[in-house]
C-alpha cells in the first residue's frame, strides 16, 4: 500500500511541478457526486388495487342442504332414483308381463303372489326383475312383497282367459318338483315355470280351447327329486284348475317325506293330480 501511494505522490509532483496539498488530496480520494446533481426521473407507476371478490357458489340454506343430502340418499349406487314401482303389461295368449323396479334393493329377493300362486325372484344389481305370467282369472290383484314386508300392488285383467284351460301348481317353499302331462296329440299343452329357483316356484300348464275342440283328457303328474334340502321334509303345494265354462277348482296337496337315504332319487308321482278333462262344445 505504501508503495502505491508513493508512486501516486511522485506522479502528482512530476505532473504539476509546485502542487499544493489540495491537489494531492484529489489524487487519492474517489470522486463524490455533487449534492446538487439532479436525480434521475422515475416513471409514473400506478399501483394496482386488489379487491376481495365473493365466490360464485354458496352452500345454501340449511333446508336446501338437508334436501341435497336427502336427494343423494334417495339414489342407488348407479345414480338411479330409489322410487319403487311395479308395471304390468298385457301380453299375447292371456299372459301379462310383470316388471319390478327397485334400484335401491340390489339383488334382493322378492315374493310375487297372484291368484293363489306365489313364487320368488331375485332382483338384479340395478334392482330389476321381470316375469311373464299366464293369467289364471279374469280379474286379480298381483302383489310384490319385499324383504321388509313392504308391498307393491297392481290390478290385472285378462279377458282372454276364457280361451284357455290351465292348471297351476305352487309350492309353499323350495321344492325340486315339476309338473308333467300326458295328452293326446290333438290336445297340445305348454308348461311355464315361474320363479328363478331362488325360493318358491310355481308351474302353469296351458291348453288353448280351439273353436273345433274335441273331447280329451290330459293326465297330470309330478316328478320330484330327493335332495338334502327336502329329504325327511313334507312338501306342500296349492293347485288351481281353471277350465272355461266351469267353476275354478282349488285344493292343497302334501307329499310325504322321502328319507335322506334316497338323496338323488327321482320320484315319478302318477295320478296324484286330478285329470284335466276337456269336452267338446
RARAMO-V35159 format. One record per backbone hydrogen bond with DSSP energy under -0.5 kcal/mol. CO is the residue of the C=O (numbers start at 1). NH is the residue of the N-H. If there is no record, write none. Layout:
co=CO nh=NH
co=CO nh=NH
This chain:
co=1 nh=5
co=2 nh=6
co=3 nh=7
co=4 nh=8
co=5 nh=9
co=6 nh=10
co=7 nh=11
co=8 nh=12
co=9 nh=13
co=10 nh=14
co=11 nh=15
co=12 nh=16
co=13 nh=17
co=20 nh=24
co=21 nh=25
co=22 nh=26
co=23 nh=27
co=24 nh=28
co=25 nh=28
co=25 nh=29
co=34 nh=37
co=43 nh=45
co=45 nh=47
co=61 nh=65
co=62 nh=66
co=63 nh=67
co=64 nh=68
co=65 nh=69
co=66 nh=70
co=67 nh=71
co=68 nh=72
co=69 nh=73
co=70 nh=74
co=72 nh=75
co=74 nh=82
co=76 nh=79
co=80 nh=76
co=83 nh=103
co=85 nh=101
co=87 nh=99
co=89 nh=97
co=91 nh=95
co=94 nh=135
co=95 nh=91
co=96 nh=98
co=96 nh=133
co=97 nh=89
co=97 nh=99
co=98 nh=131
co=99 nh=87
co=100 nh=129
co=101 nh=85
co=102 nh=105
co=105 nh=108
co=108 nh=123
co=110 nh=112
co=110 nh=121
co=111 nh=113
co=111 nh=145
co=112 nh=119
co=113 nh=143
co=114 nh=117
co=117 nh=114
co=119 nh=112
co=120 nh=196
co=121 nh=110
co=124 nh=107
co=124 nh=127
co=127 nh=102
co=128 nh=124
co=129 nh=100
co=131 nh=98
co=131 nh=133
co=133 nh=96
co=138 nh=158
co=140 nh=156
co=141 nh=115
co=142 nh=154
co=143 nh=113
co=144 nh=152
co=145 nh=111
co=146 nh=149
co=150 nh=146
co=152 nh=144
co=154 nh=142
co=156 nh=140
co=158 nh=161
co=159 nh=162
co=160 nh=163
co=161 nh=164
co=163 nh=209
co=165 nh=207
co=166 nh=242
co=167 nh=205
co=168 nh=240
co=169 nh=203
co=170 nh=238
co=173 nh=201
co=175 nh=177
co=176 nh=225
co=178 nh=223
co=180 nh=221
co=182 nh=219
co=184 nh=187
co=190 nh=206
co=192 nh=204
co=194 nh=202
co=200 nh=120
co=201 nh=171
co=202 nh=194
co=203 nh=169
co=204 nh=192
co=205 nh=167
co=206 nh=190
co=207 nh=165
co=208 nh=210
co=210 nh=213
co=213 nh=281
co=216 nh=278
co=217 nh=219
co=218 nh=276
co=219 nh=182
co=220 nh=271
co=220 nh=273
co=221 nh=180
co=222 nh=269
co=223 nh=178
co=224 nh=267
co=225 nh=227
co=226 nh=264
co=227 nh=231
co=230 nh=233
co=235 nh=255
co=236 nh=172
co=237 nh=253
co=238 nh=170
co=239 nh=251
co=240 nh=168
co=241 nh=243
co=241 nh=249
co=242 nh=166
co=243 nh=246
co=249 nh=241
co=251 nh=239
co=253 nh=237
co=255 nh=235
co=258 nh=232
co=259 nh=262
co=260 nh=263
co=262 nh=265
co=265 nh=226
co=265 nh=267
co=266 nh=268
co=267 nh=224
co=267 nh=269
co=268 nh=270
co=269 nh=222
co=269 nh=272
co=275 nh=277
co=276 nh=218
co=276 nh=278
co=278 nh=216
